[in-house]
Amino acid sequence: MNDSSSQRPGAPPETRIESSVRTRALWIAATLLTIAILAAGAWFIFFHKSSDAPSGPGRGGADPNARPLPVVAAPARQGSIDVYLSALGTVTPRNMVTVRSRVDGQLMQVAFREGQLVKTGELLAEIDPRPFEVQLTQAQGQLAKDQALLKNAQLDLERYRTLLSQDSISKQQVDTQESLVRQYEGTVKADQGQVDNAKLQLVYSRVTAPISGVVGLRQVDPGNIIHASDTSGLVVITQLQPITVIFPIPEDNLPQVVARLKSGTPVSVDAWDRAQKTKLATGKLLTFDNQIDTTTGTVKLRAEFANDDSALFPNQFVNVRMAAETRTGATLVPSAAVLRGAPGTFVYLVKDDHSVTVAPVKLGPVQGETTAIESGIAPGDLVVVDGTDKLREGAKVELITPEARNAPGPGPTRDNGKRSGTGEGSRSGKKGG
């Protein structure tokens, strides 16, 4: 671009200066042109991405020329749903007994293992029976002696009555003998009581299980002298099957629980662990307390569980979930259809022209993957349950099946449908709303 004559060594200075200025101007023009091209490309990329970005509720209408978005929809239906009450409960055994000796003596044998399941009447421990055997022998000997005296007195009474009939003795002697016979009869009865008591003490020397259950840790070792007045006892037996849970509910919910119990309908109760992730057992409501705690405004309920797998343990804290009421004729939708955002809780409602609109709803009870809607939609309305990622007010949609949405392969179905309505699609709905 430079004149060759201006670059020759023999050219005048004015010519060389003019050539340098012209070269610098050309470089500046080329630089400005490059910057302009880069700015135009950046503007085009930014505008293209902005026009493709999804907008949530309230961000303007949809492009009428946009391709329909594939979504999975389900109709709202009418049905029944359970209303659950949650509370923190304490596992309480139906029966718990501290086994104590009923006689004094030396503990000779312990017949149970700690943690063993025992049945009613099963031998737990044995106390030295010899002192009670001696007492029984003494009582039996005294009884035999007094029975012999009674027999002799009865024979004398018969003789006296014969002599009295012959007018050989006075009536006073007969009366005295009759009194003596009655005294001996009383003595024999007392002796019989002593014999029975000695036998009972001998029975008490064998300590048996008063209830069926699981024995705890042993409190006394063999060889020790134990007494009936010992407070610690020998061992504690706890009935684990069945077992109960006591939990409180607000007094405002008591009428519906009482009504359901009186109707004879079993009230299902679930026990969950502390994290409410694992269901430990399912049982039924037994009864409720006869008074309300005025300090907390709650009333205690008792539920029973079979506990065949011993998942519940006495004094364990569990989260209780009880079906207190069943609502019939409720409007039900899949929980995945419910989104949250600026309008509050809402669903995407599919209209007849295959476009969607934001429908704010008021939620009712939730049971698993089903949510009751109190207002906002009616049974039969079609709501989007999967594919809410890029939806916005007025967007056109294409209804597909869940199988088609999850099918592998290229295309818009796979690209748009690989996230469910509870994943990024729900979050997009929350931000866009």
Buried (B, 14 or more C-beta within 10 A) or exposed (E): EEEEEBEEEEBEEEEEEEBEEEEEEEEEEEEEEEEEEEEEEEEEEEEEEEEEEBBBBEEEEBEEEEEBBBBBBBEBBEEEBBBBBBBEBBBBBBEBBBBBBEBBBEBBEBBBEEEBBBEEEBBBBBBBBEBBBEBBEEBBEBBEEBBEBBEEBBEBBEEBEEEBEEEEBEEEBBEEBBEBBEBBBEBBEBBBEBBEBBBBBBEBBBBBBBBBBBBBEBBBEEEEEBEEEBEEBBBBBBBBBBBBBBBBBEBEBBEBBEEBBEEEEEBBBBBBBEEEEEBBBEBEBBEBBEEBEEEEEBBBBBBBBEBEEEBBBBEBEBBBBBBBBEBEEBBBBBBBBBBBBEBEBBBBBBEEEBBBBBBBBEBBBBBEEBBBBEEBBEBEBBBBBBBBBBBBBBBBBBBBEEEBBBEEEEEEBBEBBBBBBBBEBBBBBBEBB
